[in-house]
């Protein structure tokens, strides 16, 4: 019997397994892998939500039981400390980075190969940072961790960059789909932010991943959604001017939000000692949370109550101490102060080493801005001029559009969480206006600003994206034999006889490139043997008109080829030391290869 089973395994089961694995490694199995990425991303989202909710419930429960407001202020410094210790002791000091920017950076510079520690590091660190009261969102860490799952699957199945990028986009879509139960907005987010081209070959896997994640979240998470919108008034044309004005304000507000966030982050980052950064940021965020409990963590509870016209979460804030009923001009002034605090606290949390994104803070800021706007208009123009819940939704979409530079994501997310298309027209208008103003005042979003400054940003411009993905160091040719500037013609002839190239770089004793020897220029003198010992290489070399620095971006290299008209250009390091040559023909070959690699059509 054992021999029979052995024969069955060897002949039948083993063959079936080989065929199955061949199928799973082929492009025909992309929908299977997209669904797997979606389910795993859903699990990551559930873990993040439950982890943060557990810690938050514990802190607020302790505060409520004791009546001591200052207990909330201990959370941020404790969370930052635990995050620092986890990164230092468990990750060896390797900080998981900035979530979505880190993912985009890996796509443009590492061909989408994300670090394996990112499978769990963003999850643990964001739970500690945000759960204990640090300001930030969980969406970016969820995207980063899920994208690493997609990257690992692509590596294990030995897929190319095209398939790796698609699985990373599927992970991004799945993360947001599970978080907000908004599958359409999640797909559009992958297109707008991860910069994947929306084609038939990419759309279907994105749908499968988004739905798989959504179903996973439905099965594992009971109760109301993370954002619960109730009783919005229908769209009325008479209110359109107010929605337009809110869109304009949201556009300017999104730029201010970005500047406050980046400014506070850079400010605390100037301190070199991690303990100093933790103490400074932890104390400031802690005091802010004591004063404004609504600023604790993500703030989705506040957004939900804002949709009801007045925030119960804000009833414990400083505003209630200044006014008898927590309303009026004083309330608006205090809430504007709280609105400005949110991006500052987020920047301090991230700058001190905490892990969190700007997705949730931008939604918080937008909802609060809409709440302030709605109450202000109703105070000036009379009650009921604009429904406050409508203003909150429009402000949420407008701010998100401006901060993330993702207008379509903002429109459809706001539409899906509101449960219908009743306010689709004002959402489109305000989000578009906010995006136009934000893009005019700040060309790049929080996610892409630093990458764009380094020339490492992938965009929907196919030509620019291909040049970004190409690496100069991969295309340098080193089979050009250098000659010394102090050598004579005899030595040069010997070198030329061994060389397969028509060009020889001339270097000084320190290896610095100082000129070139072109075989065409010295062909006649090579046969004048009486000049072999009296003619030096420095007398024969031509001066350098153009050189390429080893750290140059490929777009600059291509521009240099066009300006120079040369077929080969020498490459030097930053100190001028000779490295090799780069050829026009080799770059064009690499360009065509990457163009094919980034095509979303199935192989």
Phi, psi and omega in degrees: 000319179299321179294323179295314179297321178297319179293319178299316180295316184290320188268318188257299186295319179296321179293318178296319179298317179298317179294320179298315182291325175298318178296316183293337178270358181267167178291343180291341182264013185298325180292326177295313181292324178298319178294320179296316177299320180298314180296317180293322176296323176298320178296320178298315180298317179297318180297317180295312181301310184292323180296313180292319180298322181296313181293318180298316179299320179296316182292314180292328176295317178295320179294319180291322182291318183272334185079007181268108182294330185292346179300322179298328182290343178283336186301307184302315181291326176293316180296318178294322179295314179296322177297315179299316181294321179296316180295319183287313187276321185266317184266359180067030179085003182273095181293136182293347175094200190259028175072252183293315175303321178295323178292316178296322179295319178295325178295320186274334186244340183237020179056032176081008180276103180272152180295140182293333178294341179288353174298326183233334186301313179297327181294307183295312185293324179288325175299317179291316184291311185274321182300325181273007172113355176297145183279128180165170180248163180262352185294315181296313175300324178296318178296316182296314180294316180292323178297326177295324175299313178299319179296319180294320178298318178297321179292317182293328180265007175055046178268161183278183183298323181302313181287327177296315180297321180296316180292327175294320177295321176299320179295319179297314179297318181295322181299311181289327178298319179288322182295311188251357186053047181229079189295325181291313178300325180295319178296316181294326176301317179298324181287315186283319188263315179282349174065042175265143179285134181273099178234173179300326182288333180261332185295314184296313175300323177297320178296314180298316181294317181296317180291320179298319178292319180298315180295322177299316179295320179298319182289327189259340183244119176258164180096188185285162182290167181298326173239124183238109182259130183233141167050062173275145178282150180292161180292134176232132183300328182297337180268000184302319179301325179290322178294322177297314179298320178295323177297320178294316179296320179296325178297312177294319180297325180293325177291317177298317177305312181297317181293320178296317181296308184291325179294314180292324178295315178294324182299311182286335179290343180292336177284126184280327182282119181302324181294325177294316179297317180295315181296313182297307182293318181299320180291315181296312180295321179298315178297319179296321180290323176297317182286319181234084180304337180293344179274000180294125173064224184285314178095018181292330178298323178293317180301316181299319180285333175297326179296337180273005175101338175201138186272118173295329179296332181278353184294338179265358183282174183299334183301325182291340179278340184266339181231152184295320182244012178071024180228180176097189183300319181300320179297315181298319179297316180294320181291327174297321176296317178295322178299317180290330181292325187303308179294328179294315179294324177296316178297320178295320180296313181289318181297332180275003179105000176288163182241121179183160182253180181256001183298303180296315177301325178292323175295318178300311181297320179294317179296318180293321177297317177296321178297316178296316181297313181299314179293323179295315179296319180292330176289322182279317188258353181111149181301141177083003179301317176221127178299129184297321178299320177298316180297322179298314180295317180294319178295320178301311180294319181295316181294318179298319179300317182285320183289314184269352186056045183223074186296321181292320176300316180297316182298310185283329176295313178298323179294316184289323180286337179275352174081016178175180184256022183299326181248028184296320182296307178295330176296314178300315184294310183292321180293320179294315179297317179298317180297316181299315181294314181298318180293327178291319183275332179218108188298326184241154181276177176303322183292325193247354188299309182292322179296319179295322179296328179269000181071031184240023184260125173277137179230182177281355173285105187302316182297314181293323180294319179297318179295325178294321181287331179290144180242127182299321184296335179283345186249004180284132178257130186244015181268018173272122185276119180283154175235150180281146181293339181266359179289161177255180184297326180299314178295323180296318180297320178297319180293318181297324181295337180263351186267146176260007182247158179268357183234139175232125177287144178253125182237154176273179182303337179269004179085004180284133180287125181238351180181185181224147172248118178257125183304326181295330183281336185244012185301319183288317184289342181300333183264003177269086187295337181288348180256003185302319186264349183256347181256127181263159179298323181298335178283337186261339188287155175259152182287161180274120175269322182219138172224154179251127176281139186303332182268006183294148173282151186297328179296321177291324178295316179298320178296323180293322176297320182292320180290318185281330185074008183278160175261339177224139177231138179286148180244132179231161175276185187295339179264003177092001180289136183295136179242316183167203179230155172234135184251149179298317183295321180292321179295320179294323177296316178295323179298315180296323179296315180291327178298319176292322182294327182268359177291136182272005176284141181294141179287000000 
